[in-house]
Amino acid sequence: MTIIIPTTNIWGFPEKEGEKVLFPQRVEQLRNFITNEGAEGLLISRCDNFSWFTFGGRNHITLNSVEGVASILLTREKIYLFVDNIEKERLRKEEIAPEIWKELEVIEYDWWKSERTAIMPFLEDKKILSDTGRYGTINVASKIDPFRYVLTKPEIETYRELGRICDHIMNREIRKLSPDVTELEVQGRFYHSLAAEGIEPLLTIVFGDESALLYRHNLSRKVPLGKKAFVSICARKKGLVLSCTRSIMFEKNKKYIKQHLDNCYVDAVAIANSIPGTKLSQLSDMLKQAYAKVGKPEEWKLHHQGGLAGYNPRELIATKDIDYPLRPGNVVAWNPTITGTKSEDTILVGENDVELLSYPEKSEWPSLTFEIYGKVIRRPNILLL
């Protein structure tokens, strides 16, 4: 599968920073797309695209929403925001920066009336694109997805802040655990800690001694952790999602230590090769080769390996068919697993190097290091409690 990459002058790292400068460029980017498609407008309703377009605005109510409660219609001349009277003030005061809000023509409607009623007069007899296909529009979601894939400096700074906070929470909360604590209790502690920092806890899954051997996606259960465990989180701030996993043991286990080392090596290979120009399909092959090198050639078949991250936990999952080439400003999150262990962090692809967003240099978590093609790659070690 080949991903069509939009061309624009804001991909990568723009010289000028800030929403005030970048928002008009983002508008121009989409207007060029509308023109190239021979259309008259683009309706944005999906939560990921709304957050991307507004630099972090949230049009959702529930955390599991895919489509939000407010929509933006971008035409060649105007930017309309359709929102009911329940949500308007929240969006104005809490979600959308003033310099962006002033560019919007707000169409407010009463909550007991439908969005469709408010929007249809603006759509009739026009070729309008959308990210949902609603109201008779043309669904071009797959064509506009790539606009989200390369981040700007303000978005990267949001990711860095999110990474520092999540690293701190991981360090603090995991050190409090004991073998008799249940997976559900651990999940609850992480939900609380993330929410207390203004971070949306999209996912916390806890793998105790037993669960780690049973399921790749263990929905936390009311069972004790046992002798070892790992915790995986997906945490969202301003629409951007960070993923990471940390592992612990309550008594030394040589087999577990060796397997974790092998698992981290596979991850380190993917991280070292996450450089501009490398395609996700190539990285998929490299991961398979790394599994074979540690004597686990079939384990890749039991779980996806991760891929491109951003406004979704995974924007693209790396397989042999995904030919998207990495670019500076991409974020990736690899998550190789061997039955019972997992290694995962969120990584910024730079011009010449990678940055471990969820595992900062100053992290207190113990580390392993691997030298891959002359690069030293850090991975989180198992924490012995």
C-alpha positions in Angstrom: 0.0 0.0 0.0 1.5 3.3 -1.1 0.6 6.4 1.0 0.1 9.6 -1.0 2.1 12.3 0.8 0.8 15.9 0.5 3.4 18.5 -0.4 3.5 21.7 1.8 6.0 24.1 3.2 5.2 23.2 6.8 6.3 19.5 6.8 9.2 18.9 9.1 10.5 21.7 11.3 9.3 25.1 10.3 11.4 28.1 11.1 8.5 30.0 12.6 6.7 28.5 15.6 3.3 28.8 17.2 -0.3 28.3 16.3 -0.7 31.9 15.1 1.8 31.4 12.4 1.1 27.7 11.5 -2.7 27.8 11.5 -3.0 29.9 8.3 -0.5 27.5 6.6 -2.6 24.5 7.7 -5.7 26.2 6.2 -3.8 26.9 3.0 -2.6 23.3 2.9 -6.2 22.0 3.0 -7.5 24.6 0.6 -4.9 23.5 -1.9 -6.2 19.9 -1.4 -9.8 21.0 -1.9 -8.9 22.8 -5.2 -6.9 19.8 -6.4 -9.9 17.6 -5.8 -12.1 19.9 -7.8 -14.3 20.5 -4.7 -15.7 23.5 -2.9 -15.2 22.5 0.7 -14.1 20.0 3.3 -16.1 19.0 6.3 -14.0 17.9 9.3 -15.9 16.0 12.0 -13.5 13.3 13.2 -11.8 13.9 16.6 -8.3 13.2 15.3 -8.6 15.7 12.4 -10.4 18.3 14.5 -7.6 18.2 17.0 -4.9 18.3 14.3 -6.6 21.3 12.5 -7.1 23.3 15.7 -3.7 22.4 17.3 -5.3 20.3 20.1 -8.9 21.3 20.3 -11.2 18.6 21.6 -14.6 18.1 19.9 -15.4 14.9 21.8 -17.3 14.3 25.0 -16.5 10.6 25.7 -12.9 9.4 25.4 -13.8 6.7 22.9 -15.4 9.1 20.4 -14.3 8.8 16.8 -16.6 11.6 15.6 -17.1 14.7 17.7 -19.9 17.0 18.6 -18.7 20.0 16.6 -17.6 20.1 12.9 -15.6 22.5 10.8 -16.4 23.3 7.2 -13.5 24.7 5.3 -14.4 26.4 2.0 -12.2 28.4 -0.4 -13.2 31.6 1.4 -14.4 30.8 5.0 -13.9 28.5 8.0 -17.2 27.6 9.6 -17.6 26.0 13.0 -20.9 24.2 13.6 -21.5 23.7 17.3 -24.6 23.4 19.5 -25.3 25.8 22.4 -24.1 23.2 24.9 -20.5 23.0 23.6 -19.9 26.5 22.1 -18.5 28.2 25.2 -16.3 25.2 26.2 -14.7 25.2 22.7 -14.2 28.9 22.9 -12.8 29.1 26.4 -11.0 25.8 26.8 -10.3 24.1 23.5 -9.5 26.5 20.6 -6.8 29.2 20.9 -8.1 32.8 20.6 -6.0 33.4 17.5 -7.7 30.5 15.8 -11.2 31.2 17.2 -11.2 34.6 15.6 -10.7 33.1 12.2 -13.9 31.0 12.6 -17.4 31.9 11.6 -19.4 30.2 14.3 -22.8 28.7 13.4 -24.5 27.9 16.7 -27.6 25.8 16.9 -29.9 24.7 19.7 -29.1 21.3 21.2 -32.6 19.9 20.4 -32.0 20.6 16.7 -29.6 18.4 14.6 -26.2 19.3 13.2 -27.6 18.2 9.9 -30.2 20.9 9.9 -27.5 23.6 10.6 -25.1 22.3 8.0 -27.2 21.3 5.0 -27.8 24.8 3.7 -24.0 25.1 3.3 -23.7 21.8 1.5 -26.6 21.8 -1.0 -25.7 21.8 -4.7 -22.0 21.8 -3.9 -19.2 19.2 -4.1 -18.1 18.9 -0.5 -15.5 16.5 0.8 -15.4 15.1 4.3 -13.7 12.7 6.7 -16.9 10.8 7.4 -19.1 10.8 4.3 -22.0 12.2 6.3 -24.7 14.4 4.8 -24.0 13.2 1.3 -20.4 14.4 1.3 -17.6 12.6 -0.4 -15.5 10.6 2.1 -11.8 11.4 1.5 -10.6 10.3 5.0 -7.8 8.2 3.6 -6.5 11.1 1.5 -6.4 13.6 4.4 -4.9 11.2 7.0 -1.3 11.8 5.8 -1.7 15.5 6.6 -1.5 14.6 10.3 1.6 12.4 10.0 4.5 14.9 10.2 4.4 17.2 13.3 5.3 20.8 13.7 7.4 22.2 16.6 4.5 23.1 18.9 3.1 19.6 18.5 6.5 18.1 19.2 6.8 20.2 22.4 3.4 18.9 23.5 4.8 15.4 23.0 7.9 16.1 25.0 5.9 17.5 27.9 3.5 14.5 27.7 6.5 12.1 27.6 8.1 13.7 30.7 4.8 13.5 32.7 4.2 9.9 31.7 7.7 8.9 32.5 7.4 10.5 36.0 4.0 8.7 36.6 5.5 5.3 35.5 8.4 5.8 37.9 6.2 6.8 40.8 3.3 4.5 40.5 5.1 1.3 39.6 7.4 1.5 42.5 4.4 1.3 44.8 3.3 -2.1 43.5 3.4 -5.4 45.2 2.6 -9.0 44.1 -0.8 -9.1 45.7 -2.1 -5.9 44.0 -4.6 -6.8 41.3 -4.4 -5.7 37.7 -7.6 -3.7 38.0 -6.2 -1.8 41.0 -3.1 -0.9 39.0 -5.2 0.2 36.1 -7.3 2.4 38.4 -4.1 4.0 39.9 -2.8 4.9 36.5 -6.1 6.3 35.3 -6.2 8.5 38.4 -2.6 9.7 38.1 -2.9 10.5 34.4 -6.2 12.4 34.8 -4.8 14.3 37.7 -2.2 15.8 35.3 -4.8 16.8 32.7 -3.9 13.8 30.5 -6.6 11.6 28.9 -6.0 8.0 29.9 -7.0 6.2 26.7 -5.6 2.9 27.7 -4.0 1.2 30.7 -3.5 -2.5 30.4 -1.8 -4.5 33.1 -0.2 -7.9 32.5 0.4 -9.9 35.7 2.4 -13.1 35.8 -0.5 -15.2 34.4 -2.0 -12.7 31.9 1.3 -12.0 30.2 1.4 -15.6 29.0 -2.3 -15.7 27.9 -3.1 -12.5 26.0 -1.3 -9.9 23.9 -4.1 -7.4 24.8 -5.0 -8.3 28.3 -8.0 -6.2 29.5 -7.0 -5.9 33.2 -8.6 -8.5 35.4 -9.2 -8.9 39.2 -6.2 -11.1 39.6 -3.0 -10.4 41.5 0.2 -9.4 39.7 2.2 -12.3 41.0 6.0 -12.5 40.7 6.4 -10.2 37.6 4.3 -7.8 35.5 4.3 -5.1 32.9 2.1 -2.0 32.3 1.2 -0.5 29.0 -0.4 3.0 28.6 -1.8 5.2 25.8 -2.0 8.7 27.1 -3.4 11.7 25.2 -2.8 15.4 25.4 -4.0 18.0 22.9 -5.0 15.1 20.7 -1.6 13.5 20.6 -1.2 10.0 21.9 1.9 8.6 23.6 2.4 4.9 24.2 4.9 3.2 26.5 5.4 0.0 28.5 7.4 -0.7 31.6 8.3 -4.1 33.2 8.9 -5.2 36.8 9.7 -8.3 38.8 9.5 -8.9 42.6 12.2 -11.5 42.6 15.0 -12.3 40.2 14.1 -14.5 37.3 17.0 -15.3 34.9 14.8 -16.6 32.1 12.6 -13.5 32.3 15.6 -11.2 32.3 17.1 -12.9 29.2 13.8 -12.8 27.3 13.3 -9.1 28.2 16.8 -8.5 26.8 16.0 -10.3 23.6 12.7 -8.4 23.3 14.4 -5.0 23.8 17.0 -5.9 21.2 14.2 -6.4 18.6 12.8 -3.0 19.6 16.2 -1.4 19.5 16.7 -2.6 15.9 13.4 -0.9 14.9 14.3 2.3 16.7 17.8 2.5 15.2 16.4 2.1 11.7 13.6 4.7 12.2 15.4 7.3 10.1 14.1 9.5 7.2 13.6 7.6 4.0 13.1 4.1 5.6 9.7 2.7 4.6 7.4 1.1 7.2 7.5 -2.0 5.0 11.3 -2.2 5.3 11.0 -1.8 9.1 8.5 -4.6 9.2 11.1 -6.9 7.5 13.9 -5.7 9.8 11.7 -6.6 12.8 11.2 -10.1 11.5 14.9 -10.5 11.0 15.6 -9.3 14.5 13.1 -11.8 16.0 14.9 -14.6 14.0 18.3 -13.4 15.4 17.1 -13.9 19.0 15.7 -17.3 18.2 12.0 -16.3 18.1 11.2 -16.3 14.3 7.4 -16.8 14.7 6.6 -14.4 17.5 6.0 -11.4 15.2 2.9 -13.3 13.9 1.2 -13.1 17.3 0.9 -9.3 17.6 1.3 -6.3 15.4 4.7 -4.5 15.8 3.5 -0.9 16.0 4.3 1.8 13.5 3.5 5.5 12.9 1.9 7.3 15.9 0.4 10.8 16.4 -3.3 11.8 16.7 -4.1 8.1 17.1 -2.2 5.4 19.1 -1.1 4.1 15.7 -1.7 6.1 12.5 -0.2 3.3 10.4 0.8 -0.2 11.5 3.9 -1.4 9.8 3.4 -4.4 7.5 5.1 -5.5 4.3 2.4 -3.6 2.3 2.8 -0.2 3.9 5.3 1.8 1.9 5.1 5.0 3.8 8.7 6.5 4.0 9.6 8.1 7.4 10.3 11.8 7.4 11.7 14.2 10.1 8.8 15.1 12.4 7.2 11.7 12.3 6.6 9.9 15.5 6.7 6.1 15.8 5.9 3.7 18.5 7.2 0.1 18.1 5.8 -2.6 20.4 7.5 -5.9 19.7 6.4 -8.8 22.0 7.7 -12.2 22.9 5.1 -14.2 24.8 5.4 -12.9 28.3 7.4 -9.7 27.6 7.0 -6.4 25.7 9.1 -3.4 24.8 7.5 -0.1 23.8 8.2 3.6 23.7 7.2 6.6 21.5 10.0 7.9 19.3 10.5 11.2 17.4 12.2 10.8 14.0 14.7 13.6 13.6 16.9 14.7 10.7 19.9 12.6 11.9 18.8 10.9 15.1 15.8 9.7 17.2 14.5 11.0 20.4 12.8 8.8 23.0 9.8 11.0 23.9 8.4 8.6 26.6 11.9 7.7 28.0 13.7 11.0 28.4 17.5 11.1 29.0 16.9 12.1 32.7 14.5 9.3 33.4 15.0 7.5 36.7 14.0 4.2 35.2 16.9 1.7 34.8 18.2 1.2 31.3 19.7 -1.3 28.9 21.8 -0.1 26.0 22.3 -1.7 22.6 24.8 -0.7 19.9 23.0 -1.0 16.5 24.9 0.1 13.4 27.1 2.3 15.5 24.1 3.9 17.3 23.6 3.5 21.1 19.9 2.8 21.7 18.5 2.9 25.3 15.7 0.6 26.3 14.0 0.4 29.7 15.3 -2.5 31.8 13.2 -4.6 34.2 12.7 -2.8 37.5 13.4 -5.2 40.5 11.2 -4.2 43.4 
